């Protein structure tokens, strides 16, 4: 019954909710975007007319934006309208260069109305606006009759790249040219604004200029700007006639300025937002419309300005009356919708009340049964928790036992290695190998010690051995141990202890605090990129120290921050580690009654914050003793702190010559561990040239630049792992032929399959024998597919080509086509061949040599000679003609090459 009541309630809500929503809001049927090129009085009047006209259509959502004369901004606004999927677009273009954005909208099927100004494109649905050329011509005609005492005109044009300025100038200039009494003595460009016109005329009047009797500006604002400049320079305004275009009827507009004599004349440039909206609705509803609509305009002089102003006042009054009526209708409709919503909500409330009463009655009878089930579930959960804890303890005990067992063999490795290093007769490569053994033995001892410490913490057997010391001094000392490793990678470490008094002391376990600092700094160095920085700050107040360690690494996603200090937890993309380091950090800080947490933003670095009381109970000065630093223990080493520092190149290796690998092929090693790279280099350097990279991304760049014969790559690396590297290498035309040997500690069959699926040619599990690696490399180079012929067109060629991967097949096809298409061009060089295929000369040389055993020059010559033999056998052309036809510049050289290739003279085939 309870579930039935809930289902009924759910279905009732699902039924009523759309009804309520439909009452509260009605989606607009049409969305119209308006892109205005600028903001001024004329365009404000147009926008208001568009809004009033839209009131007549209840289903129109009008969205207006302005670009403030910024072409780039208007382009972005139009593209935004297109991306939002508006139903129609109205555009007043700022300049003709706005065409591409309008074309994009039109090509996406959005109707486009061009208003006021035109563009250079014909991709629009309709145009509506006045005839600017006719306006300019009419103004010129009027001035020809009005300027009886002087006809020297200064023409002040708008932006030279806007269509109104271009057309008004054409109309005016063409009329003046055929009226002998008129002449244009100056032509200037402004930006349609009053200030722009003021600056242009002010600049003109500040230097020698032609006298003028009349100023014709392309709009009223520029005419007023010109009048201000003339007044500033003391010109007699009563003898200069200022004319403009727009004749806006608002207060201070052009029509009023003509009426009071400030302007001599103007010309109405109609806004007619109602006609623009009617045109838009006709297009959207499929009604007939004219693609070109001409708006009427008229000359405004003192003879008609007063009448036109009266007509405008009456129109405004009627529009205000209509707006008031519309507002009242909207209020009544809103009241009706509100009452209907109240009724529906009341109905829903009553139904829900009935259902809830029924559910409450049913719940009373079922509560006991649910409680019994809940108790049983909690008992089962406690049992499973106990089993998991027991399993965890068993695992920890196992690792503890293994760690204890490892200490003896590690000691037997570390001791002899140290004694051998004391022998001065051991030098060169042998000493380097022993130092590598010593460093990695220390790392293993550190890991073993960390596991044993963690076990003590888990069993509550860890104790604090308190010391009294200056934390600010110890912090500086501990940091120095990391500077060498950081300097190798160009990482800056800054320490700020200015927030601590000189005499402030800390009572804590110095060794454990050092261990905490070492673990956090190790992580910071692991994840801070080259040229990054690590900042350490220490403050002391209210009997508490606050230590902050901030890096500029890749950061930690917010969802992973709460789990950082859990045992065995490793964040996604973690570089090595056991998952107990930060857990041990938290345990040590908790033992000191402190707090530790991490703050991070993905991609912007991480900050670890430690808060610690400055004293601990139970301190005994008699038991206070100095502690060894991590450097003295030999634990700060760049093989333990995984780095991505760029390896030093072997100065003897040739990197640019095309055929340097004839005797010593180039092998690229990619591994983020310095010791592993050094070990691999020691194995390979006797037989191969060796290049190195510290991660897949860097390795991919080197592979594309150097085109090695083979790549040896680790799987687990930062930035880009080995699997992703192999996938990208095999997908690149320049490197798809290069064999890849993957090295990894992941030995499961499904992990090996994943490696082979990326295109790897071999998969070797760590630890491995150096001889096994050498044998595998030699076998891969020896068994590599080699095309013995590229132009024979026989079965053997097809079979060999079929063994290639898809990328190499495509390359061979493009190589063959490029050479065959240019056989007759004697100037066709290896550089041009590389350009057509998209490879550099070195990349082309090494790839062609790897696939065919021939250089590109040899391959092109062989193709020309093969084509020549076919022509000799099937045509009657002379030997010389054929030699020139296949790209040889000398018949004698052709004869020599033909003889060397086929062991016969070309003339013997006749």
ZAMARGU-4260 file (C-alpha; in steps of 0.2 Angstrom, whole numbers, plus 5000, padded with zeros to 4 digits):
<rodrens>
0) 5000/5000/5000 | 5014/5012/5004 | 5023/5009/4988 | 5006/5011/4979 | 5003/5027/4987
5) 5020/5033/4983 | 5018/5028/4965 | 5001/5037/4964 | 5009/5053/4971 | 5023/5052/4959
10) 5012/5050/4944 | 5001/5064/4950 | 5016/5076/4951 | 5022/5070/4934 | 5005/5074/4927
15) 5002/5091/4935 | 5020/5098/4934 | 5019/5101/4915 | 5002/5109/4917 | 5009/5121/4931
20) 5024/5125/4921 | 5014/5129/4905 | 5004/5141/4916 | 5019/5150/4923 | 5029/5153/4906
25) 5025/5152/4888 | 5040/5149/4877 | 5043/5161/4863 | 5040/5154/4846 | 5052/5165/4837
30) 5069/5171/4843 | 5076/5186/4833 | 5094/5193/4836 | 5098/5211/4832 | 5116/5216/4829
35) 5118/5235/4830 | 5135/5242/4824 | 5135/5256/4837 | 5126/5266/4850 | 5118/5283/4846
40) 5102/5292/4847 | 5097/5286/4830 | 5100/5268/4834 | 5091/5270/4851 | 5076/5276/4842
45) 5077/5261/4830 | 5079/5249/4845 | 5064/5256/4854 | 5053/5255/4838 | 5058/5237/4836
50) 5053/5233/4855 | 5036/5242/4852 | 5033/5232/4836 | 5038/5216/4845 | 5023/5219/4857
55) 5011/5216/4843 | 5018/5198/4842 | 5016/5188/4858 | 5028/5174/4851 | 5044/5185/4848
60) 5059/5185/4859 | 5069/5200/4854 | 5088/5200/4858 | 5098/5216/4854 | 5117/5218/4855
65) 5128/5233/4851 | 5146/5232/4845 | 5151/5251/4849 | 5159/5252/4832 | 5170/5237/4835
70) 5171/5226/4820 | 5179/5211/4830 | 5165/5213/4844 | 5151/5213/4831 | 5158/5197/4823
75) 5159/5189/4840 | 5141/5194/4844 | 5134/5188/4827 | 5143/5171/4829 | 5136/5170/4846
80) 5118/5173/4839 | 5122/5159/4826 | 5128/5147/4839 | 5113/5150/4850 | 5102/5145/4835
85) 5091/5161/4833 | 5077/5160/4821 | 5081/5176/4811 | 5096/5189/4812 | 5094/5208/4809
90) 5111/5216/4806 | 5116/5234/4804 | 5135/5231/4798 | 5148/5242/4805 | 5159/5240/4790
95) 5159/5230/4774 | 5172/5218/4782 | 5159/5211/4793 | 5153/5200/4778 | 5161/5183/4783
100) 5151/5182/4800 | 5135/5186/4790 | 5139/5174/4777 | 5141/5160/4791 | 5124/5164/4797
105) 5116/5163/4780 | 5125/5147/4776 | 5118/5139/4792 | 5100/5142/4786 | 5097/5157/4797
110) 5087/5171/4787 | 5097/5187/4788 | 5090/5205/4786 | 5103/5218/4782 | 5097/5235/4788
115) 5103/5253/4785 | 5121/5248/4778 | 5126/5235/4766 | 5141/5223/4765 | 5152/5217/4751
120) 5142/5200/4750 | 5126/5195/4742 | 5122/5182/4755 | 5107/5189/4764 | 5088/5186/4764
125) 5082/5204/4763 | 5088/5222/4763 | 5079/5237/4770 | 5085/5255/4771 | 5085/5271/4763
130) 5095/5275/4747 | 5110/5284/4753 | 5116/5288/4736 | 5100/5297/4732 | 5101/5306/4749
135) 5118/5312/4745 | 5112/5318/4728 | 5097/5326/4734 | 5107/5336/4747 | 5119/5342/4733
140) 5104/5347/4723 | 5097/5357/4737 | 5113/5366/4740 | 5115/5370/4722 | 5100/5381/4723
145) 5102/5387/4741 | 5121/5393/4740 | 5118/5408/4729 | 5132/5418/4737 | 5145/5405/4738
150) 5148/5387/4734 | 5164/5381/4742 | 5159/5366/4751 | 5169/5356/4765 | 5163/5338/4764
155) 5164/5328/4781 | 5163/5310/4777 | 5159/5295/4789 | 5170/5280/4791 | 5178/5276/4774
160) 5174/5257/4775 | 5156/5259/4779 | 5143/5258/4765 | 5133/5274/4770 | 5148/5285/4769
165) 5153/5277/4752 | 5136/5279/4745 | 5132/5296/4752 | 5149/5303/4745 | 5146/5295/4728
170) 5128/5303/4727 | 5134/5320/4733 | 5150/5321/4723 | 5142/5316/4707 | 5129/5330/4709
175) 5142/5343/4713 | 5153/5338/4699 | 5140/5343/4686 | 5135/5360/4695 | 5147/5374/4690
180) 5142/5385/4705 | 5148/5371/4718 | 5165/5365/4722 | 5171/5353/4735 | 5187/5362/4742
185) 5190/5349/4756 | 5186/5331/4760 | 5189/5324/4777 | 5184/5307/4786 | 5178/5306/4804
190) 5170/5291/4813 | 5152/5297/4813 | 5154/5305/4830 | 5153/5323/4836 | 5170/5322/4844
195) 5178/5313/4829 | 5172/5327/4818 | 5177/5341/4830 | 5195/5334/4830 | 5196/5333/4811
200) 5190/5351/4808 | 5200/5357/4823 | 5216/5349/4814 | 5211/5357/4798 | 5209/5374/4804
205) 5225/5374/4814 | 5235/5375/4798 | 5233/5383/4781 | 5217/5377/4772 | 5205/5382/4758
210) 5191/5393/4763 | 5173/5386/4763 | 5156/5393/4764 | 5147/5377/4768 | 5150/5361/4778
215) 5141/5345/4772 | 5143/5332/4785 | 5136/5314/4783 | 5126/5315/4799 | 5120/5328/4811
220) 5132/5324/4825 | 5147/5327/4814 | 5139/5343/4808 | 5138/5349/4826 | 5156/5344/4829
225) 5162/5354/4814 | 5152/5369/4820 | 5160/5368/4837 | 5177/5367/4829 | 5173/5383/4818
230) 5167/5392/4834 | 5183/5388/4843 | 5194/5395/4829 | 5183/5411/4828 | 5175/5409/4811
235) 5159/5419/4807 | 5146/5406/4809 | 5133/5417/4801 | 5142/5415/4784 | 5144/5396/4785
240) 5130/5384/4782 | 5131/5368/4792 | 5121/5353/4784 | 5119/5335/4790 | 5109/5319/4788
245) 5097/5310/4800 | 5086/5324/4806 | 5081/5315/4822 | 5065/5322/4829 | 5070/5320/4848
250) 5075/5335/4859 | 5092/5341/4853 | 5090/5331/4837 | 5094/5337/4819 | 5076/5342/4816
255) 5075/5353/4831 | 5092/5360/4826 | 5086/5365/4809 | 5070/5373/4816 | 5080/5384/4827
260) 5093/5388/4814 | 5108/5379/4821 | 5109/5368/4806 | 5105/5375/4788 | 5097/5358/4782
265) 5096/5340/4786 | 5089/5325/4778 | 5078/5312/4787 | 5086/5295/4788 | 5071/5284/4793
270) 5072/5271/4807 | 5055/5262/4804 | 5058/5248/4816 | 5040/5243/4813 | 5043/5240/4795
275) 5059/5230/4799 | 5049/5219/4812 | 5035/5216/4799 | 5048/5211/4786 | 5055/5199/4799
280) 5038/5191/4803 | 5034/5189/4785 | 5050/5179/4782 | 5047/5168/4798 | 5029/5164/4794
285) 5032/5161/4775 | 5023/5176/4768 | 5028/5186/4753 | 5041/5199/4755 | 5052/5210/4744
290) 5071/5206/4745 | 5075/5225/4742 | 5064/5237/4752 | 5068/5256/4750 | 5063/5267/4765
295) 5057/5285/4760 | 5066/5300/4766 | 5064/5318/4765 | 5074/5335/4765 | 5072/5345/4781
300) 5073/5364/4781 | 5066/5378/4791 | 5051/5378/4780 | 5045/5361/4785 | 5054/5357/4801
305) 5041/5363/4813 | 5027/5353/4804 | 5038/5337/4805 | 5041/5340/4824 | 5022/5341/4827
310) 5019/5325/4818 | 5032/5316/4828 | 5025/5322/4844 | 5008/5315/4839 | 5016/5299/4835
315) 5025/5298/4851 | 5009/5301/4860 | 5000/5287/4851 | 5014/5275/4855 | 5014/5279/4873
320) 4995/5276/4873 | 4997/5259/4865 | 5011/5254/4877 | 5000/5259/4892 | 4985/5248/4885
325) 4997/5234/4881 | 5004/5234/4899 | 4986/5233/4906 | 4982/5218/4895 | 4998/5210/4901
330) 4994/5213/4920 | 4977/5206/4918 | 4984/5190/4909 | 4997/5188/4923 | 4984/5190/4936
335) 4974/5176/4928 | 4989/5164/4927 | 4993/5167/4945 | 4975/5163/4950 | 4976/5147/4940
340) 4992/5142/4948 | 4985/5145/4965 | 4971/5133/4961 | 4982/5119/4954 | 4994/5121/4969
345) 4979/5119/4981 | 4973/5104/4972 | 4990/5096/4972 | 4992/5099/4991 | 4975/5091/4995
350) 4980/5075/4985 | 4997/5074/4993 | 4989/5076/5010 | 4978/5061/5007 | 4992/5051/5000
355) 5003/5055/5015 | 4990/5050/5028 | 4988/5034/5019 | 5007/5031/5019 | 5009/5036/5037
360) 4996/5023/5042 | 5005/5009/5032 | 5022/5015/5039 | 5016/5012/5057 | 5013/4994/5054
365) 5029/4991/5044 | 5041/5000/5056 | 5045/4985/5067 | 5049/4974/5052 | 5061/4988/5044
370) 5070/4990/5061 | 5073/4971/5062 | 5080/4971/5044 | 5091/4987/5048 | 5098/4978/5063
375) 5103/4963/5053 | 5111/4973/5040 | 5121/4983/5052 | 5127/4966/5060 | 5132/4960/5043
380) 5141/4977/5039 | 5151/4975/5056 | 5156/4957/5052 | 5162/4962/5034 | 5172/4977/5042
385) 5180/4966/5054 | 5185/4954/5040 | 5192/4968/5030 | 5202/4974/5044 | 5209/4957/5048
390) 5214/4955/5029 | 5222/4972/5030 | 5232/4967/5045 | 5237/4951/5037 | 5243/4960/5022
395) 5253/4972/5033 | 5260/4958/5043 | 5266/4950/5026 | 5274/4966/5020 | 5282/4968/5037
400) 5289/4951/5037 | 5296/4953/5019 | 5303/4970/5024 | 5313/4962/5038 | 5319/4948/5027
405) 5325/4961/5014 | 5336/4970/5026 | 5349/4957/5027 | 5352/4955/5008 | 5351/4974/5006
410) 5364/4976/5019 | 5375/4962/5010 | 5373/4972/4994 | 5376/4990/5002 | 5391/4985/5012
415) 5402/4977/4997 | 5396/4991/4986 | 5403/5004/4998 | 5419/4995/5000 | 5422/4993/4982
420) 5419/5012/4979 | 5433/5015/4992 | 5445/5007/4980 | 5453/5021/4969 | 5458/5009/4955
425) 5439/5006/4951 | 5435/5020/4938 | 5425/5024/4923 | 5410/5014/4919 | 5412/5001/4933
430) 5412/5015/4946 | 5396/5022/4938 | 5388/5005/4939 | 5393/5003/4957 | 5387/5021/4962
435) 5370/5016/4953 | 5369/5000/4964 | 5373/5010/4980 | 5360/5024/4976 | 5346/5011/4972
440) 5350/5001/4987 | 5348/5016/4998 | 5331/5019/4990 | 5326/5001/4994 | 5332/5003/5012
445) 5321/5019/5013 | 5306/5010/5007 | 5308/4996/5018 | 5310/5007/5033 | 5294/5017/5028
450) 5284/5001/5028 | 5291/4996/5045 | 5287/5013/5052 | 5269/5012/5045 | 5267/4995/5053
455) 5272/5003/5070 | 5259/5017/5068 | 5245/5004/5063 | 5249/4994/5079 | 5250/5010/5090
460) 5268/5006/5094 | 5276/5022/5087 | 5283/5034/5100 | 5288/5052/5100 | 5306/5055/5105
465) 5305/5074/5109 | 5318/5087/5105 | 5319/5105/5108 | 5325/5114/5093 | 5323/5130/5081
470) 5311/5124/5068 | 5315/5139/5057 | 5334/5134/5057 | 5330/5116/5054 | 5319/5120/5040
475) 5332/5129/5031 | 5345/5115/5033 | 5332/5102/5027 | 5328/5112/5012 | 5347/5113/5007
480) 5347/5094/5005 | 5335/5096/4991 | 5342/5111/4981 | 5355/5101/4971 | 5341/5090/4964
485) 5330/5105/4961 | 5344/5115/4952 | 5346/5101/4939 | 5329/5104/4933 | 5329/5123/4935
490) 5317/5123/4950 | 5317/5137/4962 | 5315/5134/4980 | 5311/5149/4991 | 5310/5148/5010
495) 5301/5162/5021 | 5303/5161/5040 | 5300/5179/5043 | 5284/5175/5052 | 5294/5167/5066
500) 5303/5176/5081 | 5321/5172/5082 | 5320/5164/5099 | 5304/5154/5095 | 5307/5135/5099
505) 5298/5120/5095 | 5296/5104/5106 | 5293/5089/5094 | 5301/5073/5087 | 5314/5080/5076
510) 5316/5064/5066 | 5298/5062/5063 | 5296/5080/5058 | 5310/5079/5046 | 5302/5063/5039
515) 5286/5073/5036 | 5295/5087/5027 | 5305/5075/5017 | 5289/5066/5011 | 5280/5082/5006
520) 5295/5090/4998 | 5298/5074/4988 | 5281/5074/4981 | 5283/5093/4977 | 5299/5090/4967
525) 5290/5075/4958 | 5276/5085/4951 | 5284/5102/4949 | 5289/5104/4930 | 5306/5111/4924
530) 5308/5130/4928 | 5294/5129/4941 | 5295/5134/4959 | 5292/5128/4977 | 5288/5140/4991
535) 5290/5136/5009 | 5283/5148/5022 | 5283/5146/5041 | 5273/5157/5054 | 5271/5156/5073
540) 5257/5164/5083 | 5246/5159/5097 | 5257/5145/5102 | 5256/5136/5085 | 5267/5134/5070
545) 5259/5135/5053 | 5270/5127/5039 | 5265/5129/5020 | 5273/5120/5006 | 5267/5126/4989
550) 5272/5119/4972 | 5268/5125/4954 | 5264/5107/4948 | 5249/5100/4939 | 5238/5101/4955
555) 5226/5088/4962 | 5207/5086/4957 | 5195/5092/4970 | 5187/5075/4972 | 5203/5067/4976
560) 5209/5079/4990 | 5199/5071/5004 | 5207/5054/5001 | 5226/5060/5000 | 5230/5054/5017
565) 5221/5037/5017 | 5233/5022/5018 | 5237/5014/5001 | 5228/5028/4991 | 5236/5035/4975
570) 5229/5049/4965 | 5226/5047/4947 | 5242/5050/4937 | 5253/5047/4952 | 5271/5045/4948
575) 5277/5029/4957 | 5276/5028/4976 | 5268/5015/4988 | 5253/5025/4994 | 5259/5025/5012
580) 5270/5041/5012 | 5256/5054/5015 | 5247/5042/5027 | 5263/5041/5037 | 5264/5060/5037
585) 5246/5062/5044 | 5250/5049/5057 | 5265/5058/5063 | 5256/5075/5063 | 5242/5067/5073
590) 5254/5060/5086 | 5260/5078/5088 | 5241/5084/5091 | 5242/5094/5075 | 5233/5095/5058
595) 5238/5093/5040 | 5228/5095/5024 | 5230/5099/5006 | 5224/5114/4995 | 5224/5112/4977
600) 5216/5117/4960 | 5218/5106/4946 | 5231/5113/4934 | 5237/5126/4946 | 5248/5118/4959
605) 5246/5111/4977 | 5249/5118/4994 | 5251/5106/5010 | 5247/5115/5026 | 5253/5109/5043
610) 5248/5116/5059 | 5258/5111/5075 | 5257/5116/5093 | 5274/5123/5098 | 5276/5111/5113
615) 5272/5093/5118 | 5269/5085/5135 | 5282/5074/5143 | 5298/5082/5136 | 5314/5077/5145
620) 5329/5088/5141 | 5341/5073/5146 | 5335/5063/5131 | 5337/5076/5118 | 5349/5072/5105
625) 5354/5079/5087 | 5347/5070/5072 | 5355/5065/5056 | 5349/5074/5040 | 5341/5065/5025
630) 5357/5070/5015 | 5368/5061/5028 | 5357/5046/5027 | 5359/5047/5008 | 5340/5048/5005
635) 5339/5064/4994 | 5343/5058/4977 | 5335/5062/4960 | 5333/5043/4957 | 5321/5042/4972
640) 5313/5059/4968 | 5306/5055/4950 | 5312/5069/4939 | 5309/5074/4921 | 5326/5083/4919
645) 5333/5084/4901 | 5347/5071/4900 | 5364/5077/4893 | 5367/5072/4875 | 5382/5061/4871
650) 5393/5075/4863 | 5400/5062/4851 | 5384/5057/4843 | 5380/5064/4826 | 5362/5071/4825
655) 5360/5079/4808 | 5370/5069/4795 | 5358/5058/4784 | 5369/5042/4785 | 5377/5043/4802
660) 5368/5027/4807 | 5376/5016/4793 | 5388/5008/4806 | 5380/5013/4822 | 5361/5015/4821
665) 5352/5028/4833 | 5342/5020/4847 | 5331/5032/4857 | 5329/5028/4876 | 5313/5035/4885
670) 5313/5033/4904 | 5309/5045/4918 | 5322/5037/4930 | 5339/5044/4928 | 5347/5028/4934
675) 5338/5017/4922 | 5342/5028/4907 | 5361/5027/4913 | 5360/5008/4914 | 5352/5006/4897
680) 5364/5018/4889 | 5379/5008/4896 | 5371/4992/4888 | 5368/5000/4871 | 5382/5013/4868
685) 5395/5000/4862 | 5384/4996/4847 | 5373/5010/4844 | 5372/5029/4845 | 5360/5033/4860
690) 5348/5048/4862 | 5338/5050/4878 | 5321/5058/4884 | 5312/5058/4901 | 5294/5056/4896
695) 5283/5051/4881 | 5280/5069/4875 | 5298/5073/4875 | 5302/5057/4867 | 5289/5059/4853
700) 5297/5076/4848 | 5314/5068/4848 | 5308/5053/4837 | 5300/5065/4824 | 5316/5076/4824
705) 5329/5062/4824 | 5320/5047/4816 | 5329/5033/4826 | 5331/5015/4820 | 5323/5009/4836
710) 5315/5015/4852 | 5317/5008/4870 | 5303/5015/4881 | 5296/5013/4899 | 5278/5011/4901
715) 5274/5020/4917 | 5280/5039/4915 | 5273/5056/4919 | 5266/5068/4906 | 5264/5055/4893
720) 5266/5036/4896 | 5274/5023/4885 | 5257/5016/4878 | 5251/5033/4873 | 5268/5037/4865
725) 5268/5021/4855 | 5251/5024/4849 | 5256/5042/4843 | 5272/5036/4836 | 5264/5023/4825
730) 5251/5035/4819 | 5264/5048/4812 | 5269/5046/4794 | 5288/5051/4799 | 5289/5038/4812
735) 5277/5024/4809 | 5290/5012/4804 | 5301/5013/4819 | 5301/4997/4830 | 5296/5000/4849
740) 5302/4989/4864 | 5292/4993/4879 | 5300/4990/4896 | 5288/4988/4912 | 5286/4980/4929
745) 5268/4976/4923 | 5269/4957/4919 | 5251/4951/4918 | 5245/4944/4901 | 5231/4957/4899
750) 5244/4971/4902 | 5256/4964/4889 | 5241/4963/4877 | 5237/4981/4880 | 5255/4985/4875
755) 5255/4975/4859 | 5238/4983/4855 | 5246/5000/4854 | 5258/4994/4841 | 5273/4989/4851
760) 5285/4977/4843 | 5291/4969/4859 | 5287/4969/4877 | 5301/4965/4890 | 5297/4964/4909
765) 5308/4971/4922 | 5320/4965/4929 | 5328/4960/4913 | 5345/4954/4906 | 5355/4967/4896
770) 5360/4953/4884 | 5341/4949/4882 | 5338/4967/4877 | 5352/4967/4865 | 5346/4951/4856
775) 5329/4958/4855 | 5334/4974/4847 | 5346/4965/4835 | 5331/4953/4830 | 5319/4967/4827
780) 5331/4977/4816 | 5336/4961/4806 | 5318/4956/4804 | 5311/4973/4799 | 5301/4973/4783
785) 5311/4979/4768 | 5304/4983/4751 | 5316/4977/4738 | 5306/4986/4724 | 5294/5000/4724
790) 5291/5002/4705 | 5292/4984/4698 | 5273/4982/4700 | 5275/4963/4702 | 5268/4950/4714
795) 5284/4951/4725 | 5282/4969/4727 | 5263/4968/4732 | 5267/4954/4745 | 5281/4964/4753
800) 5270/4979/4754 | 5256/4970/4762 | 5267/4966/4777 | 5268/4985/4781 | 5256/4993/4793
805) 5243/5005/4787 | 5253/5021/4789 | 5268/5014/4780 | 5257/5007/4766 | 5250/5025/4764
810) 5267/5033/4764 | 5274/5021/4751 | 5258/5025/4740 | 5261/5043/4741 | 5280/5042/4739
815) 5277/5031/4723 | 5264/5044/4716 | 5275/5059/4720 | 5290/5052/4711 | 5280/5045/4696
820) 5271/5062/4693 | 5288/5071/4693 | 5299/5059/4683 | 5301/5071/4669 | 5306/5086/4679
825) 5325/5086/4680 | 5324/5099/4694 | 5313/5088/4705 | 5324/5086/4721 | 5324/5077/4737
830) 5318/5093/4746 | 5303/5095/4734 | 5299/5077/4737 | 5299/5079/4755 | 5288/5095/4754
835) 5275/5085/4744 | 5275/5071/4757 | 5276/5083/4772 | 5293/5077/4779 | 5310/5086/4781
840) 5325/5080/4771 | 5332/5070/4786 | 5315/5062/4790 | 5312/5057/4772 | 5330/5050/4770
845) 5329/5039/4786 | 5311/5033/4783 | 5315/5029/4765 | 5331/5021/4769 | 5323/5011/4783
850) 5309/5004/4772 | 5318/5001/4755 | 5337/5001/4760 | 5340/5014/4747 | 5342/5033/4748
855) 5328/5045/4741 | 5341/5049/4727 | 5344/5031/4723 | 5325/5027/4723 | 5321/5042/4711
860) 5335/5037/4699 | 5329/5019/4699 | 5311/5024/4696 | 5317/5035/4681 | 5328/5020/4674
865) 5313/5008/4676 | 5302/5020/4666 | 5315/5022/4653 | 5316/5004/4650 | 5298/5002/4648
870) 5298/5016/4635 | 5313/5008/4626 | 5304/4992/4625 | 5286/4999/4620 | 5289/5015/4610
875) 5299/5020/4594 | 5307/5035/4603 | 5326/5038/4602 | 5337/5035/4617 | 5340/5054/4619
880) 5322/5058/4619 | 5318/5045/4632 | 5333/5051/4643 | 5326/5069/4643 | 5308/5062/4645
885) 5313/5053/4662 | 5322/5068/4669 | 5340/5065/4664 | 5349/5081/4658 | 5363/5071/4649
890) 5360/5056/4637 | 5378/5050/4641 | 5375/5050/4659 | 5359/5041/4656 | 5368/5028/4646
895) 5380/5025/4661 | 5366/5024/4674 | 5356/5012/4663 | 5371/5001/4660 | 5375/5001/4679
900) 5357/4997/4683 | 5352/4983/4670 | 5370/4978/4664 | 5365/4982/4646 | 5366/4997/4635
905) 5349/5006/4631 | 5352/5005/4613 | 5353/4986/4613 | 5334/4986/4617 | 5330/4993/4600
</rodrens>
